[in-house]
């Protein structure tokens, strides 16, 4: 084949390879994001300092109970907003629970 020309099959295979790479990267990112909520804590380190966090235990329960735990947590922080901690921190805590709920529902 003359210089500067690309074989159509090579382009197809290159496209397939790029598609596979994109899919692999997407799956890797999804795997990393799946555990993101467990890797952070809003407002201190008291849970992160524990060998076993409450979420670790809740994650072993049936899905219906996990959903209830994370819905309750989000609701609690929304309802008490401004009465205990800074309102923005309370919202961040509620969002944290909603992120965890989203992960559970995505399983």
N, C-alpha and C positions, 0 to 999 in steps of 0.2 A: 504494500500500500504506500502511495506517495507521502512524503513528509507533509504535515499539516492537516492530513485527513484523519478522521476518527471513525473507526469501525462502529456501525450501528449496534452490534452485539456488545461491544465494549461499553457504549453509552448506557445500554439497558442494564448491564451488569453493574456499572458504576452507580446507576440510580438505585438499583436494588441494594447494593452495599450501603449507600448513604441512608436509605430508608431503614435498613436494619440497625445502623449505628444510631440514628435518631430514636428509633424505638427502644433500643437498649439504654440509651441515655435517659429517655423518658421514664422507663421502668426503674432505673437506678434513682432518679430524682424522686419518683413516687415512693419508693421504699424509704428513702431518707426522710421525706416529708411525713410519712406515716407515723414516724416516731418522734416528730418534732415537739408535740405537746408534752410528752413525758420528759423531754430533755431540758425544759426550762421551768422556772418558777417565778411568779409575779409576787413581789413584796417580801423578799427575804430568802433565807436558805433553809428554814426549819424542816421542810419536807425533803429537800435534796440531801440534807445531812443524815437522814434516816437510812438504815440499811434496806428497809422495805417501806415504800411509800404507800399511802392509802390507795392511790390509783393502781398500784401493782396488784393489790388484793382485789379491787373492784373488777379489774380486767380478767380475772379468773371466773367471774360469775356469769350466769346466762345473759345473753345479749339484752333481753328485756330489762334486766336489773341494771346493767351497765348504762343503758339509755336513761333510765330513771335517775341514777346517780349523777350523771353529767348534766341532765336537764335541771335537776334540783340545784346543783352547784351554780349554774348560770343564773337561775332565777333568784337564788339567795343573794348573790352579789348585786344584781340589778335592784332588788327590793330594798337592800340596805344602803344603797348608794348615798354617800354624803353623811351617813349617821355614824360610821366607825372610822374608816380610812378616807383618804382623799378621794373625791368622786372619780377622778380619772383613773386612779389605781383600782377602784372597785369595778369600773368598766373594763379595764384590762384583765382583771380576774374573771369577770363574766365571759369575756371573749376567749380567754384561755380554756374555760370549761366548754364553750361552744366549739372551739377547735378540736378538743378531745372528742366531743360528741360527733362531730363530722367524721373524724377518723373511725370511730366505732361503726357509724352508719355506712362507711365506705368499705368495710371488710367484706 
